[in-house]
Structure formats: C-alpha cells, structure tokens
Amino acid sequence: MSDLEEFHRELIADIQGDADVLGLVTVEAFFEKVGDLLTEAGEIDEANRAYFEGTYSRGGLQIDGYGGDPRDSDGILSLILCDFALSDEVRVLNKDHVQRLLQKLYRFLVASLKRDFREQLEETSYGFGVADLIATTWKTVEKVKLIIVTNGDFRARADAANVTEHEGVPVTLSVWDLKRLRQFLEQGQARANLQIDFNKDFGGGIPLLRASDSAASLESYLAIIPGQQLAAIYDKWGPRLLEANVRSFLQARGKVNRGIRDTIRDEPNMFFSYNNGLSATAEAIEIENTDRGLELVRADNLQIVNGGQTTASLHAARKTLPEQLAQVFVQMKLTIVPKERSEAIVPKISEFANSQNKVNAADFFANHPFHIRVEELSRRILAPASGDGYRETKWFYERARGQFADERGRRTLAERKKFDSDYPRSQFLTKTDLAKFENTWSGTPHLVSLGAQKNFAEFAKGMEKRWGKDGSAFSDVWYRRMIAKAIVFKRTEKLVSDADWYEGGYRANIVTYAVAKLIYDAELQDKVVDLDTIWRRQEISMDLRSCLLAAGLEAQKVITHPPEGIRNYSEWAKKQACWKRLSEAKIDYPDGLDNVLIPLDLANESIREANADKAVETSVEAQIEVFNLGAEFWKEARNWAREHGILGPTELGVIETCAAMPRKIPSDKQCTIAMATLGKLNEKGFRSAQKTDSA
C-alpha cells in the first residue's frame, strides 16, 4: 500500500468517525475538517458551511460553503465545493471531472446575482443565505476564488489559476486534492507549490545584493522590489503569501495602515526612505547573474514574515492609486530557510524584525511558552478511565501542524497500537480548538463564530498578559479543567446534532452560544460548572446534558431570528449584538441545574489547595537538588557570581550557605531561592567546570 493510499484510508476512517461522533453526514464532516485546514493555510479567512444543490436555466448548481463576507476579506469572495466519496481505492480525477465541478460552482455564482433565482429559494435555507450575501456585496468584490476540495487524486495543477471573468471581476480556481491535503496534514506544508516565477509571471527579476558570506549558517540577501510587482504577487496569492502568524496579526488589527496609504498617495517617491520594508523567507531561490548584477528570478514558498501591512496597503493602492504605485519601491531582507529549520527560525525572524506596526511575541504562537507548556502537560498528565473504559489515556495537544502524524508515523506497527491506545483519536486537540474552548468559556461566542483563525488571533491578543512572568496560572489544575471544557464542547456538538428541535445548519454557532450561555447564567449566581468532576469522569452528567440542550434550543432561536435587515444567520452570529440578545434571554433550565454547578469560592479553593501542594512538592525537589549538587558546585557558582557582580546580597548570602554545607544547612525557603538563583546564573552564562568534566 502506497503512502497516499494509506493516508486515504486513514482520512476516510477519521471522517466517518467524526460523522458518527457528531451526528453528521460524511460530506459535512469532510467540510468541517478541510474548512479548518483551508483557513489555517491562508486559502480563506474562515469556512462557513452553506450546502445547496439544484438547477437554474437547465444547468446544475452546487456549493458547500463560502469563506466569509468579502467586505472583511479584502474584497475576495471565496466559494467552496466538496467532492467527497467513500471508496476503497484512491479515485484518479481527470480535467473533465474537475471542469464539471467547476461549472456547478461557477453557475451558482452567476445565478446568485439573478433576482429570480434568489426569489425561488427559501429564505431560511443555506442557499439563500449565501446567494443573498453574494448579491448584496457584489459591488465590493474584487476577486472570486472558486475552491474545490476532493479526496481524489487530481493529476493536473490548479492553484490560483485564472479561469474567467464575470462582470469584470477575475475568477480563479484552486484545487485541494488528496495529495495536497496529505502534504498539509502530515507536514504542515500549506504552500509547497507556491512557486513565484518573477520573469514569467511578474515582469522580470528583482535586483539582489548578497548579505551573507559562505561561512554563514543561512543565506541572506537584500532586494529592491517595485511596488507594482509586489502588489501583483499579492493579488495572485493573497494572504497565503504571508507567514501564518503575520496573517493572524492582520486579521486581528485591520487591513490598511493609514500612514502607509498616505505616503503612497502624497509622496510615493519617498516611500523607500520612509518605509521599514519587508522581512521575508524562502525555502529555495533561483538567481541569475545579469549585466545589471544578481537578480532573483524564482522563489519557492516565499513568505513575508514582517511587513504584512505594507504588502496589503500596496495591494489596496493597485486600483485606487496606480500612477503613484508605479513610483514606489520597497526594500526586502530575504533569508533562505530550509524546510526542516523553518519552525525554529521563522518565528524568531518574525518576532525580532521591525515594522510600522510591531507584532508582539504572543502573535508568534507555535513556539510561545504557553503552547510548549500545554504540550508538556498533555504528554505527562494521564486522564482517568472513562465510564466505558478500563485504562488511563492522554489527550494529545498538537502545538504545530503535523505533530500527531509525525509522532505516530515514526513508530513501528506494534508501537502505533500502543500510541493509539495512549492517545485515542477522539482525544486530539489543536491550538485553534483550545482557543475555541477558552473564548467560549470567557463569554465571547461571537468571536468563536468568526472562524478558527480569527478567533485564535483574538485569543492570542491577551495571552502575553495572562502568561505573566512564568505562566504559573497554567498549572496541572488549569490543564485538567481545559480538557473538561473540551469534553463539554465535544459532547454538546453531538447533543445538538441529535436534538429533535435541531433544524439543521449553524451547529457550530449554536454549540458555542449554548455553552457560553450556561456559563454566563451560572456566573450570575456566583457559580461555575463543576469541571473537576467532569475531568474525573471524562464525561458529562445527564443533568448537564439537559441544561446544555435547553441553552442550545434558545441559542438556535436567537441565531435563526436576527433583527430586520439581517438575512444571513452565520454573519449575524458573528456580531456581539447576537450574543447580547442570548445572554439577556431567560431560560427555564431543568431541575438538575444545581447538580452541575458549584460555588465559585469552592472552585477557587481547589486551585489554592493544588497550588499549596505544588509549592510543597517544588520545595522538596529544590532541597534534593541543592544537596545533590554539593558544596563544591555552590562554591564555584558563588565565585563566578562574585566575579561578574550580578547577584544581590540576599541571593549571594543563600549561595554562601549552600557552599558551606554540611557545616550550614539551607532551609526549605533558601533551597528554593538557591535553585531560582542558579537559573539566573545559567542565563547569564555560568557553566560548572565540575559538571563539564563529569560529562
């Protein structure tokens, strides 16, 4: 069995498993899975399910979803069609097959702009919602992206390819087939085929100046790129040109920087002098030695890691200020980063580079200490056996795309079976999942409804403050309660799907609103859901199920009955006004509500007790480590600290006591201070000669 065939088999098993757990049809489960991938890859800003299939003017129409309001996406309208089939063998798709799918999706676009087509649709249907959105926003649309996602193997290339124009608006096609899905899921390569040919597609090569010598660990160059050329490249590839963390930054903070725009408009010839330029990376490049010097003619997986606002602003000026844009030039620092080193190096380049809008460390998130902490907790903490289980398991937190597949794939067949037992597929969660649970609990379901990536960007905003100096708030107790939130959320998805009142559609919105509503109403009583009990049972009680269903029913009513003038329920769910309406609604919960809530003081007391236990444990560990290191080690540390003059009197006094063992015995508190001081010395460059010799 080939790797692609094995991936196909595992993908279908995952889709069927998700469909069974969530009560979905398989193609809907497929859409939910690939929707998250498309947003993470930067293909779309968000993924909204909107299935419709029918005919118009004797032609077939089909759509499965769309990428949000084009007014929030730089005027880009993204329409999605899914081609999913349950089959033992991998389907090989030819151009004719994809062309037929393309025509169905394109016909829906054209029909949506016809009033008679919209009038024949039921106003509460998915089809009407997206058709009405297309019609009402068409004047703002600058580009249409038709996206076909399939679990077949498409042998031809179709990525951001121009297919036609409609009423003067360019229409492009991207196909995400099985190979591309595998590439992204297993390796995190969203843009492996993003190859920029400057000569062929963008008017010529870019002048380069080498900025590294042969001894450097990475190649570096300085380049001058015309504003028109950069805008054209962004027009073709869009946000996929931006490194993922920069993309999240832009989503969180708006599209066009006013200062950059004013410089383009008023002083385009001074743009190079005023602007900080771009920092970019590429996996590989092709350079030509011309009469004018070195020129960049091709770049593989070019990513702008700093300067996203500049890029987006130049693109915005392409139509409004074309004459001024012709006078704009931008400096670019280009670093060649091999694929295998990108995860470690690219975030650092992003963080340390300067731009006109500084991106703080919380935005560069895969390597943020928060995610490293959660990853460590997930690999260490055992979850109790659930009611129908007999062994403890773990939840797998995927800090970076592809970790789960990599961890599983590098094991032997026997080791995989143990891995699957330790980490059941149903106990898998990602960064965006965590952000969804946490923002739901914090009472912002309207942000969760924005989609995985935008919600994650909102979550990231406050992380630096919450993390503090050492992230002490994110303890074992926090982790167990976060997993309990995940259990509540996942069970609510199934409950809503199976509910007799569920009308179909908008399940993701209903779920986050229902959970947030129950939490909100509990807080009005100074109570919280008993997450510690949920963790111990790895399940929610029947009383909690009944309460969530009551909240879900009310959430569906609010979401599907927007104010006059709003006809798209998905867009309504993204508004704070929608959450305000539900939060103020009165719900008659079942009698079992009191059984699932506990007083807030009692929940906080559990944290205090856990912190006290942890402090005792840490103190004991510090004592053991201090004595194991021995007096000679501490004398060496004391002498080094004196020589460099970097410790205060208290810290130096504690080190003196440790150096005098066994004549003097440091107290519990002194041992804790000693280990913290040793960490400080290590950061400043202290290395023990004794430990080096023993090694």
Secondary structure, 3 states (H helix, E strand, C coil): CCHHHHHHHHHHHHHHHHHHHHCCCHHHHHHHHHHHHHHHHCCCCCCEEEEEEEEECCEEEEEEEECCCHHHCCCEEEEEEEECCCCCCCCEECHHHHHHHHHHHHHHHHHHCCHHHHHCCCCCCHHHHHHHHHHHHHHHCCEEEEEEEECCEECCCCCCEEEEEECCEEEEEEEECHHHHHHHHHHCCCCCCCEEEHHHHCCCCEEEEECCCCCCCCCEEEEEEEHHHHHHHHHHHHHHHECHHHHHHHHHHCCCCHHHHHHHHHCHHHHHHHCCCEEEEECEEEEEEECCEEEEEEEECCEEEECHHHHHHHHHHHHHCHHHHCCCEEEEEEEECCHHHHHHHHHHHHHHCCCCCCCCHHHCCCCCHHHHHHHHHHHHCCECCCCCCCCCECCEEECCCCHHHHHHHCCCHHHHHHHHHHCCHHHEEEHHHHHHHHHHHCCCHHHHCCCHHHHHHHHHHCHHHHHCCCCCCCCHHHHHHHHHHHHHHHHHHHHHHHCCCCCCCCHHHHHHHHHHHHHHHHHHCCEEECHHHHHHHCCCCHHHHHHHHHHHHHHHHHHCCCCCCCCCHHHHHCCHHHHHHHHHCCCCCCCCHHHHEEEHHHHHHHHHHHHHHHHHHHHHHHHHHHHHHHHHHHHHHHHHHHHHCCCCHHHHHHHHHHHCCCCCCCCHHHHHHHHHHHHHHHHHCCCCHHHHHHC
